[in-house]
Amino acid sequence: MLQLPDLRISDDTQLILSAAICVGVIGVIVRTYLRKSDGRLPLPPSPPTWRLRGHFLPPRNTSLTVARWIDEYGPLVTIRSGIQTIVIIGRHKAAVDIMEKQGGLLADRPHLAAGEILTRGLTIGLSHAGDKFRRKRRALHTHLQPKSAVAYQPLQMSQAKTVILSILDDPHNFQIHVATYAATTIMKIAYGKTTPTSATDPEIREARQLVKGFITILRHGYYLVDSIPWLKYLPWYAPELKDEYERTRRLYTDQLNRVKLQMNINEDIGPSFAKYIIENGHLYGLTETEMAYLTGAFFGAGTEPTALAICTVLMAAAYFPEEQAKVQAELDAVIGREQAPTFADKQYLPRLEAFISEALRWRPLASEGFPHRTTEDENYCIPAGTTVFGNHWAISRDPEVYPEPDAFKPQRWIDDQGRLRDDLTFFVFGFGRRVCPGQHVGSRSVFINSLLILWAFQLSLDPTKPQDDMGFTNATIPNVPCSIEFQTRVPEVELRCMMQNYPEAG
C-alpha cells in the first residue's frame, strides 16, 4: 500500500514551505477579488476555514463532511487545498447540467503531481483531454462497447456459478470469492488468461495493490505535492511513488510480453484485448509501454469496483431482509426454484434491477467522485482550470430527486406500471466523457452475480460479528467488516447439481 512520505525537514525548509503556502493563499484571495471586480459572478460559496493548507477533510467518510456543506451552502461549494481551488458538485441537477450536458468542458483531468510521479502520464485514468486520450478511448471501445459486452456473458455466467459453489464450500469468505470472480473475468478479457485464478494469487494480489495505490493518489491532497507541485522536482520526495511506478510498468509489460510470446509461437490463446492491441496498436499511434498500460487499465477498472459493487448489493440484501424478500418473490414467480436463472431472464426482473440501483445509490462505490478539470469558463461560475468533483454521496442524498434519501427504497426506481423508470438516474460509472469505459461489462457482472446469489441463498447478517454498512465505500476487499450468513433456498445437493450443469449462455 502507498503510505504518506516521511517528510523530516529542517526548520528553515518548514519556514520556506509555510511562506510558499501563504503566498499561494494570498494569490487565491486576490484572484477571487479580481474575479468579482471584473464583472463576473464569484465562485460558488465556500465554508470558512483558517487553515493555511485549506479546508480540512477527514480521511474516513469524507463525503459526510461534504454533504453537510452542500446542505448548508447550496448545490456547489468551493474549497481550498493548498493553493488550489476545488469546486464540489453535490446535487443531481447541477451534476447533469455541468458534468453531463457540458461534459466536453470537464473532460480533462487536473495536474495531480502525485499521479504524474506514479504514472508518468501513461494511465488513461489520469490522461489529459486531447487527441491521445481520444485514441486510447477508441481502442478500449473495441472491447467494451455494448455489443462486445454481450459477447462476454457466457464467461460471466461461467464464473458466477463458481461463486455459488465457492459460497457453498466457504461462506465466510464471500468477499474473496467475489474478488476472485472479478479478477478471473477481467484477466480473461484483457489477456485471454484461462488458468485458474484466485484473488489471493501473488500476481493478482500485486495488481490489486497497485490499483488501491492509484485510488489513494486520486484523493486530492493526500500527498503534499498536490498542494505544492514543485516538490515533485526534489529527488528525495516520495520515493515510494517512484518505486510503485517501476513495479507497475514491469507488471504490465510482463503481462503484455507473455501474450506476445504466445502469439509468436502460434499458441491458440483466443481473443483478448492484449492480442488486439498488439496487432493494431500502431493504428492508434501507441508505444509498447502505452499499450501495456492501456491493457492494464482493464484490470484497474474491472476488478475492485466490480467486486465492491457486488458486495454492496449483497450487504444491502442482508441489511434489508424485507426488500430482499420482495426480490426473491419476483425470482420465484418468474423463474421458480427448479432451474437456475440466466441473462435471458433480465427483462422480466425489474424489481431486482431496482434493488441493484438502490443499493449502489444507498452506498455509492466512489463516494467522493474523481477529479475533473474545466478547460473553459463554465456557466455555473466555474473558471477554466478549476478542479471539479461530482460528489456521489451528496448527489445520492439529493432530496428533490431521491425523497427520503437515507431510506432504502428500491420502489423509487419503478413506475406505476411496474416497469423500471427511464427518468431516474444515478452516476454509478462517473460523468460525461470520463464515464467508465467498462460500464457495460461491469453492470452485467453485478447483475448476474446478484441474480444467482439472491436466487440461491437467503442472506442475513451474522449477529455475532461486527458490521460496517459504510465499509465498502471506505475499505478494500476482503477487509470490510461485513459478515453475512448464507442459507440455501434450494436443497444443497440440487443446487450443486444445477450449478455443475449451468448453461454458459443465456
C-alpha positions as CSV (number, residue, x, y, z in Angstrom):
1,M,0.0,0.0,0.0
2,L,1.1,3.5,-0.6
3,Q,2.0,5.4,2.5
4,L,2.4,9.1,3.2
5,P,6.0,10.1,2.8
6,D,8.1,10.8,6.0
7,L,8.9,14.5,5.5
8,R,11.6,15.2,8.1
9,I,12.7,18.6,7.1
10,S,14.6,21.4,8.7
11,D,13.1,24.4,10.4
12,D,14.4,26.6,7.5
13,T,12.7,24.4,5.0
14,Q,9.5,24.4,7.0
15,L,9.6,28.2,7.0
16,I,10.1,28.2,3.2
17,L,7.1,25.8,2.8
18,S,4.9,27.9,5.1
19,A,5.8,31.1,3.2
20,A,5.0,29.4,-0.1
21,I,1.6,28.3,1.1
22,C,0.9,31.8,2.5
23,V,1.8,33.3,-0.9
24,G,-0.5,30.8,-2.6
25,V,-3.3,31.5,-0.2
26,I,-2.9,35.3,-0.8
27,G,-2.9,34.5,-4.6
28,V,-6.2,32.6,-4.3
29,I,-7.8,35.5,-2.4
30,V,-6.5,38.1,-4.9
31,R,-7.8,36.0,-7.8
32,T,-11.2,35.7,-6.2
33,Y,-11.3,39.5,-5.6
34,L,-10.3,40.2,-9.2
35,R,-12.9,37.8,-10.4
36,K,-15.6,39.8,-8.6
37,S,-14.3,43.1,-9.7
38,D,-14.1,42.2,-13.4
39,G,-17.9,41.9,-13.6
40,R,-18.1,38.1,-13.5
41,L,-20.0,36.2,-10.8
42,P,-17.9,34.9,-7.9
43,L,-17.1,31.2,-7.4
44,P,-19.7,29.1,-5.5
45,P,-19.8,29.7,-1.8
46,S,-17.1,28.4,0.5
47,P,-17.2,27.1,4.1
48,P,-15.0,29.3,6.3
49,T,-11.5,28.0,7.2
50,W,-8.4,29.5,8.8
51,R,-6.1,26.6,7.9
52,L,-3.1,27.6,5.7
53,R,-3.4,24.2,3.9
54,G,-7.1,24.8,3.2
55,H,-10.2,23.1,4.3
56,F,-10.0,20.0,6.5
57,L,-11.5,16.8,5.1
58,P,-11.4,13.8,7.4
59,P,-9.6,10.7,5.9
60,R,-12.6,8.5,6.6
61,N,-16.2,9.2,5.5
62,T,-15.0,12.4,3.8
63,S,-18.2,12.7,1.9
64,L,-20.3,13.1,5.1
65,T,-18.5,16.4,5.7
66,V,-19.0,17.5,2.1
67,A,-22.7,16.6,2.3
68,R,-23.2,18.8,5.3
69,W,-21.5,21.7,3.4
70,I,-23.8,21.1,0.4
71,D,-26.9,21.1,2.7
72,E,-25.7,24.4,4.2
73,Y,-24.3,26.3,1.3
74,G,-26.1,25.0,-1.8
75,P,-25.6,22.6,-4.7
76,L,-22.0,23.7,-5.3
77,V,-19.3,24.6,-2.8
78,T,-15.7,25.9,-3.2
79,I,-12.9,24.5,-1.1
80,R,-9.2,25.2,-1.0
81,S,-6.4,22.6,-0.9
82,G,-3.1,24.4,-0.5
83,I,-3.0,27.0,-3.3
84,Q,-5.6,25.1,-5.5
85,T,-9.3,25.9,-5.8
86,I,-11.7,23.0,-5.9
87,V,-15.4,23.1,-6.7
88,I,-17.6,20.2,-5.5
89,I,-21.0,19.4,-7.0
90,G,-23.4,17.9,-4.7
91,R,-26.9,18.0,-6.3
92,H,-28.3,16.0,-9.1
93,K,-29.5,18.8,-11.4
94,A,-26.2,20.6,-11.1
95,A,-24.4,17.4,-12.0
96,V,-26.5,16.9,-15.1
97,D,-26.2,20.5,-16.2
98,I,-22.4,20.7,-15.6
99,M,-20.9,17.2,-15.8
100,E,-23.3,15.7,-18.4
101,K,-24.6,18.5,-20.7
102,Q,-21.3,20.4,-20.7
103,G,-19.2,17.2,-20.4
104,G,-16.8,18.5,-23.0
105,L,-15.7,21.3,-20.8
106,L,-14.8,18.9,-18.0
107,A,-13.2,16.1,-20.0
108,D,-9.8,17.0,-18.7
109,R,-8.0,15.8,-15.5
110,P,-6.2,18.2,-13.2
111,H,-2.4,18.1,-12.9
112,L,-2.1,15.8,-9.9
113,A,1.6,15.9,-9.2
114,A,1.5,12.6,-7.2
115,G,-0.2,11.0,-10.2
116,E,2.4,12.3,-12.5
117,I,5.1,10.8,-10.3
118,L,3.3,7.4,-10.1
119,T,2.1,7.0,-13.7
120,R,4.3,9.3,-15.8
121,G,1.2,10.2,-17.8
122,L,0.7,6.6,-19.0
123,T,-2.5,5.7,-17.2
124,I,-5.7,6.6,-19.1
125,G,-7.5,7.4,-15.9
126,L,-5.2,10.5,-15.4
127,S,-4.6,11.3,-19.1
128,H,-5.4,14.8,-20.1
129,A,-8.0,15.6,-22.6
130,G,-6.8,15.6,-26.2
131,D,-6.0,13.5,-29.2
132,K,-4.0,10.8,-27.3
133,F,-6.8,10.4,-24.8
134,R,-9.4,10.0,-27.5
135,R,-7.3,7.4,-29.4
136,K,-6.9,5.4,-26.2
137,R,-10.7,5.5,-25.6
138,R,-11.3,4.4,-29.1
139,A,-9.0,1.4,-28.6
140,L,-10.8,0.4,-25.4
141,H,-14.2,0.8,-27.1
142,T,-13.4,-2.1,-29.4
143,H,-13.7,-4.5,-26.5
144,L,-16.0,-2.6,-24.1
145,Q,-18.9,-1.4,-26.3
146,P,-22.3,-2.9,-25.7
147,K,-22.0,-5.5,-28.5
148,S,-18.7,-6.7,-27.0
149,A,-20.2,-6.8,-23.5
150,V,-22.9,-9.2,-24.7
151,A,-20.2,-11.5,-26.0
152,Y,-18.7,-11.8,-22.5
153,Q,-22.0,-13.0,-20.9
154,P,-21.1,-16.8,-21.2
155,L,-17.8,-16.1,-19.5
156,Q,-19.6,-14.1,-16.8
157,M,-22.1,-16.9,-16.2
158,S,-19.4,-19.5,-16.0
159,Q,-17.5,-17.5,-13.3
160,A,-20.7,-16.5,-11.5
161,K,-21.7,-20.2,-11.0
162,T,-18.2,-20.7,-9.5
163,V,-19.0,-18.0,-6.9
164,I,-22.1,-20.0,-5.9
165,L,-20.1,-23.2,-5.5
166,S,-17.4,-21.3,-3.5
167,I,-20.0,-19.8,-1.1
168,L,-21.4,-23.3,-0.5
169,D,-17.9,-24.5,0.4
170,D,-16.8,-21.5,2.3
171,P,-19.5,-18.9,3.0
172,H,-17.4,-16.8,5.4
173,N,-15.0,-15.7,2.7
174,F,-17.6,-14.5,0.3
175,Q,-15.7,-11.2,-0.3
176,I,-12.7,-13.2,-1.6
177,H,-14.9,-15.3,-3.8
178,V,-16.4,-12.2,-5.4
179,A,-13.0,-10.6,-5.8
180,T,-11.8,-13.8,-7.5
181,Y,-14.7,-13.6,-9.9
182,A,-13.8,-10.1,-10.8
183,A,-10.1,-10.9,-11.3
184,T,-10.6,-14.0,-13.2
185,T,-13.2,-12.5,-15.6
186,I,-11.1,-9.4,-16.4
187,M,-7.9,-11.3,-16.8
188,K,-9.6,-13.4,-19.4
189,I,-11.0,-10.4,-21.2
190,A,-7.7,-8.4,-21.0
191,Y,-5.1,-11.2,-21.6
192,G,-7.0,-14.3,-22.6
193,K,-5.7,-15.9,-19.5
194,T,-7.6,-19.2,-18.9
195,T,-5.6,-20.7,-16.0
196,P,-7.4,-20.8,-12.6
197,T,-7.1,-17.5,-10.8
198,S,-7.7,-16.5,-7.2
199,A,-7.8,-13.1,-5.6
200,T,-5.1,-14.4,-3.4
201,D,-2.7,-15.4,-6.2
202,P,0.6,-13.4,-5.9
203,E,0.1,-11.9,-9.4
204,I,-3.5,-10.8,-8.7
205,R,-2.6,-9.6,-5.3
206,E,0.1,-7.4,-6.6
207,A,-2.1,-6.0,-9.3
208,R,-4.9,-5.2,-6.8
209,Q,-2.4,-3.5,-4.5
210,L,-1.4,-1.2,-7.4
211,V,-5.0,-0.4,-8.1
212,K,-5.5,0.5,-4.5
213,G,-2.5,2.8,-4.6
214,F,-3.8,4.5,-7.7
215,I,-7.1,5.1,-6.0
216,T,-5.3,6.6,-3.0
217,I,-3.5,9.2,-5.0
218,L,-6.8,10.4,-6.6
219,R,-7.8,11.7,-3.2
220,H,-6.7,15.3,-3.7
221,G,-4.4,16.5,-1.0
222,Y,-3.3,13.0,0.2
223,Y,0.1,14.0,-0.9
224,L,1.6,17.4,-0.1
225,V,2.9,17.7,-3.6
226,D,-0.6,18.2,-5.0
227,S,-0.8,21.4,-3.0
228,I,2.9,22.4,-3.6
229,P,3.6,21.0,-7.1
230,W,7.3,22.0,-7.2
231,L,8.0,19.3,-4.6
232,K,8.0,16.7,-7.4
233,Y,11.3,18.1,-8.6
234,L,13.0,17.3,-5.3
235,P,14.9,14.0,-5.8
236,W,14.2,12.8,-2.3
237,Y,10.5,13.4,-2.4
238,A,8.0,10.4,-2.4
239,P,10.4,7.6,-3.3
240,E,7.6,5.1,-2.7
241,L,5.7,6.6,-5.7
242,K,8.7,6.2,-7.9
243,D,9.1,2.6,-6.7
244,E,5.4,1.9,-7.5
245,Y,5.8,3.3,-11.0
246,E,8.6,0.8,-11.7
247,R,6.6,-2.1,-10.2
248,T,3.5,-1.1,-12.3
249,R,5.5,-0.7,-15.5
250,R,7.2,-4.1,-15.0
251,L,3.9,-5.9,-14.2
252,Y,2.0,-4.5,-17.2
253,T,4.9,-5.0,-19.6
254,D,5.5,-8.6,-18.5
255,Q,1.8,-9.4,-19.0
256,L,1.7,-8.0,-22.5
257,N,5.0,-9.7,-23.4
258,R,3.6,-13.0,-22.3
259,V,0.7,-12.7,-24.8
260,K,3.2,-11.6,-27.4
261,L,5.3,-14.7,-26.8
262,Q,2.2,-16.9,-27.1
263,M,1.3,-15.3,-30.4
264,N,4.9,-15.7,-31.7
265,I,4.8,-19.5,-31.1
266,N,1.4,-19.7,-32.7
267,E,-0.3,-20.8,-29.5
268,D,-4.1,-20.6,-29.7
269,I,-4.8,-18.1,-26.9
270,G,-8.2,-17.0,-28.1
271,P,-9.4,-13.4,-28.4
272,S,-8.3,-10.8,-25.9
273,F,-7.7,-7.0,-25.7
274,A,-3.9,-7.6,-25.4
275,K,-3.9,-9.7,-28.6
276,Y,-5.9,-7.0,-30.4
277,I,-3.7,-4.1,-29.2
278,I,-0.5,-5.9,-30.1
279,E,-1.8,-6.4,-33.7
280,N,-3.5,-3.0,-34.0
281,G,-1.7,-0.6,-31.6
282,H,0.0,1.1,-34.5
283,L,-3.4,2.3,-35.8
284,Y,-3.8,4.3,-32.6
285,G,-0.2,5.6,-32.5
286,L,0.6,3.9,-29.2
287,T,4.0,2.9,-28.0
288,E,4.7,-0.5,-26.4
289,T,4.6,0.9,-22.9
290,E,1.3,2.8,-23.7
291,M,-0.2,-0.4,-25.0
292,A,0.9,-2.3,-21.8
293,Y,-0.7,0.4,-19.6
294,L,-3.8,0.5,-21.6
295,T,-4.3,-3.2,-21.3
296,G,-3.5,-2.9,-17.6
297,A,-6.3,-0.4,-17.3
298,F,-8.8,-3.3,-17.8
299,F,-7.7,-4.7,-14.6
300,G,-7.9,-1.4,-12.7
301,A,-11.4,-0.7,-14.0
302,G,-12.7,-4.2,-13.8
303,T,-11.6,-5.8,-10.5
304,E,-12.0,-3.7,-7.3
305,P,-15.0,-1.6,-8.5
306,T,-16.9,-4.7,-9.7
307,A,-16.2,-6.7,-6.6
308,L,-17.2,-3.7,-4.4
309,A,-20.5,-3.3,-6.3
310,I,-21.5,-6.9,-6.0
311,C,-20.6,-7.0,-2.2
312,T,-22.6,-3.8,-1.7
313,V,-25.7,-5.4,-3.2
314,L,-25.2,-8.5,-1.0
315,M,-24.8,-6.3,2.1
316,A,-28.0,-4.4,1.2
317,A,-29.9,-7.6,1.0
318,A,-28.7,-8.7,4.4
319,Y,-29.4,-5.3,5.9
320,F,-32.9,-5.0,4.5
321,P,-34.5,-8.5,4.6
322,E,-38.0,-7.3,3.7
323,E,-36.7,-5.8,0.4
324,Q,-34.7,-8.9,-0.2
325,A,-37.9,-11.0,0.2
326,K,-39.6,-8.9,-2.4
327,V,-36.8,-9.6,-4.9
328,Q,-36.9,-13.3,-4.2
329,A,-40.7,-13.4,-4.6
330,E,-40.2,-11.9,-8.1
331,L,-37.5,-14.5,-8.8
332,D,-39.8,-17.4,-7.6
333,A,-42.7,-16.1,-9.7
334,V,-40.6,-15.6,-12.9
335,I,-38.1,-18.4,-12.7
336,G,-39.1,-20.8,-9.9
337,R,-36.6,-22.9,-8.0
338,E,-36.3,-25.9,-10.3
339,Q,-33.9,-24.2,-12.7
340,A,-31.2,-21.5,-12.3
341,P,-31.7,-18.1,-13.8
342,T,-29.7,-16.6,-16.7
343,F,-29.2,-13.3,-18.5
344,A,-32.3,-14.2,-20.6
345,D,-34.5,-13.5,-17.5
346,K,-33.2,-10.0,-17.1
347,Q,-36.1,-8.3,-18.9
348,Y,-38.6,-9.9,-16.6
349,L,-36.9,-8.8,-13.3
350,P,-37.5,-5.1,-12.8
351,R,-37.5,-5.4,-9.0
352,L,-34.1,-7.0,-9.0
353,E,-32.7,-4.2,-11.2
354,A,-34.3,-1.6,-9.0
355,F,-32.8,-3.3,-5.9
356,I,-29.3,-3.1,-7.5
357,S,-29.8,0.5,-8.5
358,E,-30.9,1.5,-5.0
359,A,-28.0,-0.4,-3.3
360,L,-25.5,1.5,-5.4
361,R,-27.2,4.8,-4.6
362,W,-27.6,3.9,-0.9
363,R,-23.8,3.2,-0.6
364,P,-22.0,4.7,-3.7
365,L,-18.8,3.0,-4.6
366,A,-16.7,6.1,-5.2
367,S,-18.5,8.4,-2.8
368,E,-16.1,11.3,-3.3
369,G,-16.0,11.0,-7.1
370,F,-13.0,11.6,-9.3
371,P,-11.3,14.9,-10.2
372,H,-12.2,16.7,-13.5
373,R,-10.7,19.9,-14.7
374,T,-12.5,22.6,-16.6
375,T,-11.0,23.7,-19.9
376,E,-13.2,26.7,-20.4
377,D,-15.3,29.0,-18.2
378,E,-18.5,27.3,-17.2
379,N,-22.0,28.8,-16.7
380,Y,-22.1,27.9,-13.0
381,C,-19.3,30.4,-12.3
382,I,-16.5,27.9,-12.6
383,P,-13.5,29.4,-14.3
384,A,-11.2,27.4,-16.7
385,G,-8.5,25.4,-14.9
386,T,-10.6,24.6,-11.9
387,T,-10.6,21.1,-10.4
388,V,-14.2,19.8,-10.1
389,F,-15.6,16.8,-8.2
390,G,-19.0,15.3,-8.6
391,N,-19.5,14.0,-5.1
392,H,-21.5,10.8,-5.5
393,W,-22.5,10.7,-1.8
394,A,-24.0,14.2,-1.7
395,I,-25.7,13.7,-5.1
396,S,-27.3,10.5,-3.9
397,R,-28.7,12.4,-0.9
398,D,-30.5,15.0,-3.1
399,P,-34.0,15.0,-1.5
400,E,-35.5,16.6,-4.6
401,V,-34.6,13.6,-6.8
402,Y,-34.4,10.9,-4.1
403,P,-37.1,11.6,-1.5
404,E,-36.2,10.2,2.0
405,P,-32.6,9.8,0.7
406,D,-31.3,7.9,3.7
407,A,-34.1,5.3,3.4
408,F,-33.5,2.2,1.3
409,K,-36.4,2.2,-1.1
410,P,-36.0,0.2,-4.3
411,Q,-39.6,1.0,-5.3
412,R,-38.4,4.6,-6.2
413,W,-36.9,3.1,-9.4
414,I,-40.2,1.5,-10.5
415,D,-43.1,3.3,-12.2
416,D,-46.8,2.9,-11.7
417,Q,-46.9,0.2,-14.3
418,G,-44.3,-1.9,-12.5
419,R,-41.6,-1.1,-15.1
420,L,-38.1,0.4,-14.5
421,R,-38.3,4.2,-14.7
422,D,-36.3,5.8,-17.5
423,D,-36.4,9.2,-15.9
424,L,-34.4,8.4,-12.8
425,T,-30.6,8.0,-12.9
426,F,-27.6,7.8,-10.7
427,F,-23.9,8.2,-11.8
428,V,-22.5,4.9,-10.8
429,F,-19.9,4.9,-13.6
430,G,-19.0,8.6,-13.5
431,F,-19.8,11.6,-15.6
432,G,-19.7,12.8,-19.2
433,R,-16.7,11.9,-21.4
434,R,-14.9,10.5,-18.4
435,V,-17.6,7.8,-17.7
436,C,-16.0,4.4,-17.1
437,P,-15.5,2.7,-20.4
438,G,-16.1,-0.7,-18.8
439,Q,-19.6,0.2,-17.6
440,H,-21.4,-2.3,-19.9
441,V,-19.2,-5.2,-18.8
442,G,-19.3,-4.1,-15.2
443,S,-23.1,-3.7,-14.9
444,R,-23.6,-7.2,-16.4
445,S,-21.2,-8.7,-13.8
446,V,-23.1,-7.1,-11.0
447,F,-26.4,-8.3,-12.4
448,I,-25.6,-11.9,-13.0
449,N,-23.9,-12.4,-9.6
450,S,-26.7,-10.6,-7.8
451,L,-29.3,-12.7,-9.7
452,L,-27.7,-16.1,-9.0
453,I,-26.8,-15.4,-5.3
454,L,-30.2,-13.9,-4.4
455,W,-31.9,-16.8,-6.2
456,A,-29.8,-19.5,-4.5
457,F,-29.4,-18.1,-0.9
458,Q,-31.3,-16.3,1.8
459,L,-28.8,-13.6,3.2
460,S,-28.7,-12.4,6.7
461,L,-26.3,-10.5,8.9
462,D,-24.2,-12.5,11.4
463,P,-25.2,-11.1,14.7
464,T,-22.0,-12.3,16.4
465,K,-19.7,-10.3,14.1
466,P,-19.0,-6.5,13.8
467,Q,-20.7,-4.8,10.8
468,D,-20.0,-1.6,9.0
469,D,-22.6,-0.5,6.5
470,M,-20.2,2.2,5.2
471,G,-17.4,-0.4,4.8
472,F,-17.5,-0.8,1.0
473,T,-17.2,3.0,0.5
474,N,-14.1,3.2,2.7
475,A,-12.2,-0.1,2.8
476,T,-10.9,-2.6,0.3
477,I,-11.9,-6.2,-0.1
478,P,-11.5,-8.5,1.8
479,N,-11.0,-6.2,4.8
480,V,-14.6,-4.8,5.1
481,P,-16.3,-5.6,8.4
482,C,-19.4,-7.3,6.8
483,S,-20.2,-10.8,7.8
484,I,-23.1,-12.5,6.0
485,E,-24.8,-15.8,6.6
486,F,-26.0,-17.7,3.5
487,Q,-28.9,-20.2,3.8
488,T,-29.7,-22.1,0.7
489,R,-33.2,-21.6,-0.8
490,V,-32.7,-24.8,-2.9
491,P,-31.6,-28.1,-1.3
492,E,-27.8,-28.1,-1.4
493,V,-27.4,-31.3,-3.4
494,E,-29.8,-30.0,-6.1
495,L,-28.1,-26.6,-6.1
496,R,-24.7,-28.1,-6.7
497,C,-26.1,-30.2,-9.5
498,M,-27.7,-27.2,-11.2
499,M,-24.5,-25.2,-10.9
500,Q,-22.5,-28.0,-12.4
501,N,-24.9,-28.2,-15.3
502,Y,-25.4,-24.5,-15.5
503,P,-25.6,-23.2,-19.1
504,E,-22.8,-20.8,-20.1
505,A,-25.1,-18.8,-22.4
506,G,-28.3,-17.1,-22.0
